[in-house]
Amino acid sequence: MLWVILLLGAAGLGGGYAAERAIVPKLQYRPGTPNEVVEKCRQAVIAAARAHAAASDARLVRVDATSAGEMRLARSGQRAPVEIGIVYSRPGGREARQGVIECRVNARGQAAIADLAGAAR
């Protein structure tokens, strides 16, 4: 009887771990944007996601990013396509947002994003 209880408890823990892992967005890497630029863009997304979480009774859990293609020249620097995955924790459970955003990198190497609303899919 003790073994059955231990097995059921272990299965519950494993299921909880599997459910936690299932919410992690799967990003598709497409070469073209250097890792340094992707990280600068990720930091800009983190700042915006924290502000969004604070305004919407949520907690930011994680932000993942990867290159989503070739960078392009713009008037004020470059545009970098970056795929972003964001996980929030809300009172009703976890919520994932994922999508490709355009990150703008100026001549000084500073990154900025226009809007996170387009990152949802």
C-alpha positions as CSV (number, residue, x, y, z in Angstrom):
1,M,0.0,0.0,0.0
2,L,2.8,2.4,0.8
3,W,4.4,1.8,-2.6
4,V,1.1,2.7,-4.3
5,I,0.9,5.9,-2.4
6,L,4.5,6.7,-3.3
7,L,4.0,5.9,-6.9
8,L,0.9,8.1,-7.1
9,G,2.7,10.9,-5.4
10,A,5.6,10.6,-7.8
11,A,3.3,10.5,-10.8
12,G,1.6,13.7,-9.6
13,L,4.9,15.4,-9.2
14,G,5.9,14.3,-12.7
15,G,2.7,15.4,-14.2
16,G,3.1,18.8,-12.5
17,Y,6.6,19.1,-14.0
18,A,5.3,18.0,-17.4
19,A,2.5,20.6,-17.2
20,E,5.0,23.3,-16.3
21,R,7.3,22.4,-19.2
22,A,4.3,22.4,-21.7
23,I,3.8,26.1,-21.3
24,V,7.4,27.0,-22.5
25,P,7.1,28.5,-26.0
26,K,8.9,26.6,-28.8
27,L,10.9,29.2,-30.8
28,Q,12.0,28.6,-34.4
29,Y,15.6,29.8,-35.0
30,R,16.1,31.4,-38.4
31,P,19.7,32.6,-39.0
32,G,20.5,36.3,-39.7
33,T,20.4,38.3,-36.5
34,P,23.5,38.1,-34.3
35,N,23.1,36.8,-30.8
36,E,24.3,40.1,-29.3
37,V,21.4,41.9,-31.1
38,V,18.9,39.2,-30.1
39,E,19.9,39.6,-26.4
40,K,19.6,43.4,-26.6
41,C,16.1,43.0,-28.1
42,R,15.2,40.4,-25.4
43,Q,16.2,43.0,-22.7
44,A,13.9,45.6,-24.3
45,V,11.1,43.0,-24.4
46,I,11.7,42.1,-20.7
47,A,11.3,45.8,-19.7
48,A,8.0,46.1,-21.7
49,A,6.7,42.7,-20.4
50,R,7.4,43.7,-16.8
51,A,5.4,46.9,-17.2
52,H,2.6,44.9,-18.9
53,A,2.6,42.3,-16.1
54,A,2.5,45.0,-13.4
55,A,-0.5,46.7,-15.1
56,S,-2.4,43.4,-15.6
57,D,-2.1,41.6,-12.2
58,A,0.4,39.1,-13.6
59,R,3.9,38.0,-12.9
60,L,6.6,37.7,-15.6
61,V,8.0,34.2,-15.5
62,R,10.3,34.1,-18.5
63,V,11.2,35.7,-21.8
64,D,13.0,33.7,-24.5
65,A,14.3,35.1,-27.8
66,T,15.9,33.9,-31.0
67,S,16.9,35.2,-34.4
68,A,14.0,35.2,-36.9
69,G,15.9,36.1,-40.0
70,E,18.2,38.6,-41.6
71,M,18.6,42.2,-40.3
72,R,17.6,45.0,-42.6
73,L,18.8,48.6,-42.9
74,A,16.5,51.3,-41.8
75,R,16.8,55.1,-41.8
76,S,17.9,55.3,-38.2
77,G,19.8,52.0,-37.9
78,Q,18.7,48.5,-38.5
79,R,15.6,46.3,-38.1
80,A,16.1,42.9,-36.6
81,P,13.4,40.2,-36.7
82,V,13.4,38.4,-33.4
83,E,11.0,35.6,-32.3
84,I,9.9,36.1,-28.7
85,G,8.3,33.8,-26.2
86,I,6.9,35.2,-23.0
87,V,5.3,33.4,-20.1
88,Y,3.2,35.2,-17.5
89,S,1.7,33.7,-14.3
90,R,-1.8,35.0,-13.6
91,P,-4.2,34.1,-10.8
92,G,-6.0,31.6,-13.2
93,G,-2.8,29.9,-14.4
94,R,0.1,30.4,-16.8
95,E,-0.2,32.3,-20.1
96,A,2.2,32.1,-23.0
97,R,2.6,34.7,-25.8
98,Q,4.8,34.1,-28.8
99,G,5.5,35.8,-32.1
100,V,8.0,37.6,-34.3
101,I,8.6,41.2,-33.5
102,E,10.6,43.9,-35.2
103,C,13.4,45.2,-33.0
104,R,15.0,48.4,-34.1
105,V,18.7,48.9,-33.3
106,N,20.1,52.4,-33.6
107,A,23.6,53.5,-34.6
108,R,24.7,53.4,-30.9
109,G,23.5,49.8,-30.6
110,Q,20.5,50.5,-28.5
111,A,17.5,48.3,-29.1
112,A,13.8,49.3,-29.0
113,I,10.6,47.5,-29.8
114,A,7.4,49.1,-31.0
115,D,4.7,47.0,-29.3
116,L,4.2,43.7,-27.6
117,A,0.6,43.3,-28.6
118,G,1.7,42.0,-32.0
119,A,3.7,39.2,-30.3
120,A,0.6,37.2,-29.3
121,R,-0.5,34.2,-31.3
